[in-house]
Amino acid sequence: MGIGAWSIWVLGISQNISKNTIEIESTYAGDEKKMISCNAKFLMDCLSRIDSEFIELAMNEELKPIRIRAKEDEKFTYIVMPFKK
């Protein structure tokens, strides 16, 4: 997953050497692009449970946990652990 000034892009690669990429419009409060590796299934589990048009991803460093929240419901918090590339 990559995060830039105006978009988030998610790249999925399977063991069968297939790839899929999606780009999502976003706003970003950071200064530089970030690249984070995480289990796509865990990320999709979280996103499938959020009933909101907007989500908030919060992270500090590439190997620190990613906090995901629904923008309108701060009671729901999901943590995704990244892994080394």
N, C-alpha and C positions, 0 to 999 in steps of 0.2 A: 504494500500500500504506500502510495506517495502523496504528499500534501504540498501544495504550492499556493501561490497568492490567490488564485481564482478557481482552483479545482482540486478534487481528490481523485486519484486514479487507483483502481484496484486491478492487480494483475494476478490471475490464477494460473498455476501450472500444475498439471497432474503428473503422476508417475508414468503415464502412457505418452508423455511428451506432447500433450495438447495444451494450448494456451487460450486464455480469454481475458480481455481487458475492457473495463468500463471506466468512463470519466464522468464525474458528477460535479456540477457547479457548486461552489462553496465560497465562504468567506474565511479568512485565515488571519489570526492575530500575530503570527510569528514573523521573524525576520528572514528565515531561510527555508529552503525546501527540506522536507524530511522523508526518509525512506524507512519503512518499518516492515518487518516480516512477522506474520502471525498465522495461525491456523485459520484458514478460510471458513471451515465448518463452525468454529467458535464465533467468528464474526457474523456469519449468516444466522446462527442461532439467536444472537442478540438482536440483530436488525429485524428478524421476523417477529419478534415479540414487542417491538415498539410501534404503538399506534399514534404516530405523530409525523407531520410533514417535515419537521426539522429535528436534527439530532446534534448533539455536542460531543466532539471527540476532544479529550484533554490528555496531553502527554508532555513529558519533560525531555526525555532522551530516547534514543532508538531502542535501548534494552530495558526501559522502565515500563511498568504496566500502563495500559491505555484505558482511560475511563470513558465510558459511553453513557450518555443520558438522553432522554427525550427532552427537547427544549421546553415543552409545556408541562412536563411532569418530572420534577426533580426527585420524586420518591423512588423512581426506577433508576438504579445504577447498575451497570454491568462492567466488569473488569476483564480485559483480554490481555494475556501475557504474551509479549513478543518473544521470538527466538532468534538466535544468531543465524546469519545467512550461511 
